[in-house]
Amino acid sequence: MKDAVTTLIRNYDVAGRYFDRNAMDSLKSYFDSGMSRLSVASMITSNAAAIVKQAGSQLFEQVPELIRPGGNAYTTRRYSACLRDMDYYLRYATYALVAGDNDVLDERVLQGLRETYNSLTVPIGPTVMGIQIMKDIVKGMAASQGVEDTSFLDAPFDHMTRELGEKDL
Ligand SMILES: CCC1=C(C)/C(=C/C2=NC(=C\c3[nH]c(/C=C4\NC(=O)[C@H](C)[C@H]4CC)c(C)c3CCC(=O)O)/C(CCC(=O)O)=C2C)NC1=O
């Protein structure tokens, strides 16, 4: 598992080079956003259940077929599995935010996920929507808690939806 610092060290070590200006800039931006990353992580942590619940309601409002007979999230068991998956995405997004690197997502969440979803006919499109809804909720909450630039919050959510949406994961 990698983070912003170890990834950079690995790259420069492979080349046997000292950090250059680009490396310093990227380290600086990681450390500059450090307090925001931590405060958002703790905000998500104390509101995780509510965020997942709200995102689930919005998703099922937008795609009501999911919870109707024949829908993939129909029956209590599958409904709970869906919300549990959303909770996984949110929790791992929090790890990736703190790490400043998406590697944890590749390693722990995305590997083999598409195949699993395909074999259980879990629809990818609405899953992607659910992840994006959580992103919007988290960004809204962060903004209302005074985080000025919330753009760093996009990365993990967008990474998951991009990778899930691609053919050969
Ligand atoms: C931490 C990494 C990790 C992930 C990501 C993960 C996902 C995951 N989701 C699953 C199922 C599932 N996932 C969903 C999700 C949904 N159905 C919908 O219609 C919605 C679009 C969506 C919610 C947004 C559902 C309904 C199932 C159960 C499918 C079934 O058993 O028929 C399964 C199959 C096994 C199980 O039911 O537990 C896995 C492995 N497991 C993991 O360990």
The ligand as a Tripos MOL2 file, in Angstrom:
@<TRIPOS>MOLECULE
LIG
   43    46     1     0     0
SMALL
NO_CHARGES

@<TRIPOS>ATOM
      1 C1        -14.0180   -3.7360    0.8240 C.3       1 LIG1
      2 C2        -14.0590   -4.2610   -0.5320 C.3       1 LIG1
      3 C3        -15.3380   -5.0240   -0.8600 C.2       1 LIG1
      4 C4        -16.3200   -4.6640   -1.7510 C.2       1 LIG1
      5 C5        -16.3610   -3.4190   -2.5560 C.3       1 LIG1
      6 C6        -17.2790   -5.7170   -1.7680 C.2       1 LIG1
      7 C7        -18.3960   -5.7540   -2.5860 C.2       1 LIG1
      8 C8        -19.3300   -6.8240   -2.7520 C.2       1 LIG1
      9 N1        -20.6560   -6.5960   -2.9720 N.2       1 LIG1
     10 C9        -21.3100   -7.7730   -3.0530 C.2       1 LIG1
     11 C10       -22.6810   -7.9690   -3.2230 C.2       1 LIG1
     12 C11       -23.7030   -6.9990   -3.4770 C.ar      1 LIG1
     13 N2        -23.5350   -5.6800   -3.7820 N.ar      1 LIG1
     14 C12       -24.7600   -5.0930   -3.9820 C.ar      1 LIG1
     15 C13       -24.8500   -3.6840   -4.3270 C.2       1 LIG1
     16 C14       -25.7860   -2.9800   -5.0580 C.2       1 LIG1
     17 N3        -26.8750   -3.4680   -5.6980 N.am      1 LIG1
     18 C15       -27.5330   -2.4790   -6.3340 C.2       1 LIG1
     19 O1        -28.5600   -2.6210   -7.0090 O.2       1 LIG1
     20 C16       -26.8890   -1.1750   -6.1220 C.3       1 LIG1
     21 C17       -26.5840   -0.4770   -7.4260 C.3       1 LIG1
     22 C18       -25.6430   -1.5230   -5.3340 C.3       1 LIG1
     23 C19       -25.4670   -0.6380   -4.0890 C.3       1 LIG1
     24 C20       -25.0850    0.7500   -4.4620 C.3       1 LIG1
     25 C21       -25.7500   -6.0730   -3.7660 C.ar      1 LIG1
     26 C22       -27.2640   -5.9150   -3.8300 C.3       1 LIG1
     27 C23       -25.0920   -7.2850   -3.4580 C.ar      1 LIG1
     28 C24       -25.7120   -8.6460   -3.1770 C.3       1 LIG1
     29 C25       -25.9700   -9.3370   -4.4890 C.3       1 LIG1
     30 C26       -26.4780  -10.7220   -4.3150 C.2       1 LIG1
     31 O2        -25.9990  -11.4430   -3.4170 O.co2     1 LIG1
     32 O3        -27.3550  -11.0750   -5.0730 O.co2     1 LIG1
     33 C27       -20.3450   -8.8330   -2.9280 C.2       1 LIG1
     34 C28       -20.6610  -10.3110   -3.0020 C.3       1 LIG1
     35 C29       -20.5490  -10.9860   -1.6620 C.3       1 LIG1
     36 C30       -21.4630  -10.3880   -0.6490 C.2       1 LIG1
     37 O4        -22.6900  -10.3150   -0.8750 O.co2     1 LIG1
     38 O5        -20.9520   -9.9520    0.3830 O.co2     1 LIG1
     39 C31       -19.1190   -8.2300   -2.7640 C.2       1 LIG1
     40 C32       -17.7980   -8.9460   -2.6370 C.3       1 LIG1
     41 N4        -16.8840   -6.6600   -0.8710 N.am      1 LIG1
     42 C33       -15.7140   -6.2890   -0.3050 C.2       1 LIG1
     43 O6        -15.0680   -6.9230    0.5730 O.2       1 LIG1
@<TRIPOS>BOND
     1     1     2 1
     2     2     3 1
     3     3     4 2
     4     3    42 1
     5     4     5 1
     6     4     6 1
     7     6     7 2
     8     6    41 1
     9     7     8 1
    10     8     9 2
    11     8    39 1
    12     9    10 1
    13    10    11 2
    14    10    33 1
    15    11    12 1
    16    12    13 ar
    17    12    27 ar
    18    13    14 ar
    19    14    15 1
    20    14    25 ar
    21    15    16 2
    22    16    17 1
    23    16    22 1
    24    17    18 1
    25    18    19 2
    26    18    20 1
    27    20    21 1
    28    20    22 1
    29    22    23 1
    30    23    24 1
    31    25    26 1
    32    25    27 ar
    33    27    28 1
    34    28    29 1
    35    29    30 1
    36    30    31 2
    37    30    32 1
    38    33    34 1
    39    33    39 2
    40    34    35 1
    41    35    36 1
    42    36    37 2
    43    36    38 1
    44    39    40 1
    45    41    42 1
    46    42    43 2
@<TRIPOS>SUBSTRUCTURE
     1 LIG1         1 GROUP 0 **** ****
